[in-house]
Amino acid sequence: MSYDMIEAVFRRPEMYTVSGTYGEVFAFLEGYYSGLAKDSRNWEHVEIWSQFNEFLRVELNDSLRIVRIAFYEKHGEASLEKLKEQYLKFKI
């Protein structure tokens, strides 16, 4: 995929959300990919978000809790920066 929406949001979170916080960014991306999932032509893009969430779940070693919440509980105020770092690691 040549256009990476996740990376675009991470680069300029205030462009896609009110104040660019971790919670807003995660919620925006979750909603964006949930909307895309309604059209089967977008599965390739939706799968990336799903795979990234699974990658985070493995990194957290937590299969029970919601990834967004577990990640924030682990990283606190640094969550957005850590999320960006994890995405770069995931893309390798």
Secondary structure, DSSP 8 states (H G I E B T S, - for coil): ----HHHHHHH-HHHHSSS--HHHHHHHHHHHHHHHTTSGGGHHHHHHHHHHHHHHHHHHT-SSS-HHHHHHHHHGGGHHHHHHHHHHHHH-
